[in-house]
Structure formats: structure tokens, C-alpha cells
Amino acid sequence: ADGDRLTIDFEGKLEGEPFEGGKAEDHQFELGAGRMLKDFEEGLRGATAGEVRTIDVVFPEEYPAKNLAGKTAQFEVLVKQVEETRLPEVNDDFCKAFGVEEGGVEALRAEVRGTHAYAGLTDADWQWALDFVVHGGASLNAYPEYRRVVLDAEGVAHVPDRQIARR
């Protein structure tokens, strides 16, 4: 589904021969983000970890690598991992991860409304945290870069490649 993050190994071939830039290991990308060629992404929809797929990919006529422009390549792809986009449930455990031991969600909302307890946040990070906690994620689509939140063992909330909050 769109938003899923895949980790893959792949090798592309033109007329049965590997081509430069057509091979990668542990490559990560988000389905639906448009960072891979459309045929490549579509060929991996619904894939599961451990699955091997062969995908025909048509390179656009305006593709920068002239040796690939307008041609069809076959990619053998090993799907190593599929990470589903899932928001954490905002409950007492979530609140405890942010240091709010008593009072649950309402206490966390009150703390977020009343203070910039999360020192070091950028304005965008703070606005996202505020919207997420105060509005229960209702406006989360306005912040697509924050759709994936992970709470690690120490209770630190992360989005891809960024620490966003610590209590």
C-alpha cells in the first residue's frame, strides 16, 4: 500500500545483460512516493518479505540515461522487508512514553498545550506533535513526512531519520 517502506535487492537487465546503475542491495523506498519508476513500484505492490518478483519496467523516452530511454528492462527483485505505515495508538502507554505517568491522554494533551516541553524541536516538528497529540492525528495528512512514528525502547519518538521528541 502507499506509504509502505520496502527494503529490496534488485538487478536489472536489458536484453538479458546487466546494465550500469541497474543493481542495488538493501535499497529502501516508500511505495507511492514516486521516487522509483512507476512500473517498478506497481510491480512491487502487495509484495511480502522473502518474495522474489521479476518486473518489466519501461523507461520513459525522456529518461536521462540515453542507453535506457524508451527501452524495457527486466528487474529481478528480492523483497527483504516490508514496513507498514501505522500510527501508534494514542493511549496510556503512549502517554507514558512521553513521561506522562498519570492522567492519560488528557494529561498529555494539557501538557502539550501548556508548554514546549520538547526542547530542540523545529517549528514543523512542534506543530506536528501539537496537532498529533491535541487533535488525535486528525490533521496528520497535512504532515506526510510524519506519518511513520516509532517509539523506541527508551520512549523516544522517531520519524524516519529524525528524533522528534524525548521526555
C-alpha positions as CSV (number, residue, x, y, z in Angstrom):
1,A,0.0,0.0,0.0
2,D,1.1,3.6,-0.4
3,G,3.3,4.6,2.4
4,D,4.8,1.1,3.0
5,R,8.6,1.1,3.1
6,L,10.3,-1.7,1.2
7,T,13.9,-2.9,1.6
8,I,14.9,-4.7,-1.6
9,D,17.8,-6.1,-3.6
10,F,17.4,-5.8,-7.3
11,E,19.2,-6.3,-10.6
12,G,18.0,-5.0,-13.9
13,K,18.9,-6.4,-17.3
14,L,18.4,-5.1,-20.9
15,E,18.1,-7.9,-23.4
16,G,19.5,-10.3,-20.8
17,E,22.5,-8.2,-19.9
18,P,23.1,-6.3,-16.7
19,F,23.4,-2.5,-17.1
20,E,25.2,0.2,-15.1
21,G,23.2,1.5,-12.3
22,G,20.7,-1.3,-12.5
23,K,21.7,-3.2,-9.4
24,A,21.4,-2.4,-5.7
25,E,21.3,-4.2,-2.3
26,D,19.3,-3.1,0.7
27,H,17.7,-0.3,-1.3
28,Q,14.8,1.3,0.7
29,F,12.0,3.3,-0.8
30,E,8.4,4.2,0.1
31,L,5.6,2.9,-2.2
32,G,3.6,5.7,-3.7
33,A,6.3,8.4,-3.1
34,G,7.1,8.5,-6.9
35,R,10.9,8.0,-6.3
36,M,11.0,4.9,-8.4
37,L,9.8,4.3,-11.9
38,K,6.0,3.7,-12.0
39,D,6.3,0.2,-13.5
40,F,8.8,-0.7,-10.8
41,E,6.6,0.5,-7.9
42,E,3.5,-1.1,-9.4
43,G,5.3,-4.4,-9.8
44,L,6.0,-4.5,-6.1
45,R,2.5,-3.6,-4.7
46,G,1.4,-6.4,-2.4
47,A,4.8,-8.0,-2.1
48,T,5.8,-9.7,1.0
49,A,9.2,-10.2,2.7
50,G,11.1,-13.1,1.2
51,E,9.3,-12.9,-2.1
52,V,11.2,-12.7,-5.5
53,R,9.5,-10.9,-8.4
54,T,10.5,-10.3,-12.0
55,I,9.2,-6.9,-13.2
56,D,9.2,-5.5,-16.7
57,V,10.0,-1.7,-16.5
58,V,9.6,0.7,-19.4
59,F,12.0,3.6,-19.1
60,P,10.4,6.9,-20.3
61,E,11.6,8.3,-23.6
62,E,13.0,11.4,-21.7
63,Y,15.0,9.2,-19.2
64,P,18.4,10.9,-18.5
65,A,20.4,7.7,-19.3
66,K,20.1,7.6,-23.1
67,N,21.0,3.9,-23.2
68,L,17.8,3.2,-21.2
69,A,15.4,5.8,-22.6
70,G,12.4,4.2,-24.2
71,K,13.6,0.7,-23.5
72,T,12.1,-2.1,-21.4
73,A,14.3,-3.8,-18.8
74,Q,13.6,-6.8,-16.6
75,F,14.3,-6.5,-12.9
76,E,14.7,-9.4,-10.6
77,V,13.7,-8.1,-7.1
78,L,14.1,-9.8,-3.7
79,V,11.8,-8.2,-1.2
80,K,13.7,-8.3,2.1
81,Q,11.4,-6.3,4.3
82,V,8.1,-4.5,4.2
83,E,7.3,-1.9,6.8
84,E,3.7,-1.0,7.0
85,T,2.8,2.6,7.8
86,R,0.9,2.5,11.1
87,L,0.3,5.3,13.6
88,P,0.7,4.4,17.2
89,E,-2.4,4.2,19.3
90,V,-2.7,7.2,21.5
91,N,-3.4,5.6,24.8
92,D,-1.9,5.4,28.3
93,D,1.2,3.5,27.2
94,F,1.8,6.2,24.5
95,C,1.5,8.9,27.2
96,K,3.9,7.1,29.5
97,A,6.5,7.0,26.6
98,F,6.4,10.8,26.8
99,G,6.7,10.9,30.6
100,V,3.1,11.4,31.5
101,E,2.6,8.7,34.1
102,E,-0.9,9.7,35.4
103,G,-3.9,11.3,33.7
104,G,-3.5,9.5,30.4
105,V,-4.3,11.2,27.1
106,E,-6.0,14.3,28.6
107,A,-2.9,15.0,30.8
108,L,-0.6,14.7,27.8
109,R,-2.8,17.0,25.7
110,A,-2.8,19.5,28.6
111,E,1.0,19.4,28.9
112,V,1.4,19.8,25.1
113,R,-1.0,22.7,25.0
114,G,0.7,24.4,28.0
115,T,4.4,24.1,27.4
116,H,7.1,23.5,24.8
117,A,8.3,20.5,26.8
118,Y,10.1,19.0,23.8
119,A,13.2,21.2,23.7
120,G,15.0,21.4,20.4
121,L,12.1,20.8,18.1
122,T,11.9,22.7,14.9
123,D,8.7,24.7,14.3
124,A,7.4,22.0,11.9
125,D,8.2,19.2,14.5
126,W,6.5,21.1,17.2
127,Q,3.4,21.8,15.1
128,W,3.2,18.2,14.1
129,A,3.5,17.0,17.7
130,L,0.9,19.5,18.8
131,D,-1.5,18.5,16.1
132,F,-1.0,14.8,16.6
133,V,-1.5,14.9,20.4
134,V,-4.1,17.6,20.7
135,H,-6.2,16.6,17.7
136,G,-5.6,12.9,17.8
137,G,-3.9,12.8,14.5
138,A,-6.9,14.2,12.7
139,S,-4.8,16.7,10.7
140,L,-1.9,14.3,10.2
141,N,-2.3,14.3,6.4
142,A,-1.1,17.9,6.4
143,Y,2.3,16.4,7.5
144,P,3.0,13.5,5.2
145,E,6.6,13.3,6.4
146,Y,5.5,12.4,9.9
147,R,3.1,9.6,9.1
148,R,5.5,7.0,10.5
149,V,6.2,7.3,14.1
150,V,8.3,4.8,16.1
151,L,8.7,4.8,19.9
152,D,11.9,3.1,20.8
153,A,12.7,1.2,24.0
154,E,13.7,4.4,25.8
155,G,10.5,6.1,24.9
156,V,12.0,8.3,22.2
157,A,9.6,9.1,19.3
158,H,11.2,9.0,15.9
159,V,10.1,9.6,12.3
160,P,12.4,8.3,9.5
161,D,15.9,9.6,10.2
162,R,14.8,12.2,12.8
163,Q,14.3,12.2,16.6
164,I,11.2,14.3,17.3
165,A,10.6,14.1,21.0
166,R,12.1,12.9,24.2
167,R,10.9,13.1,27.8
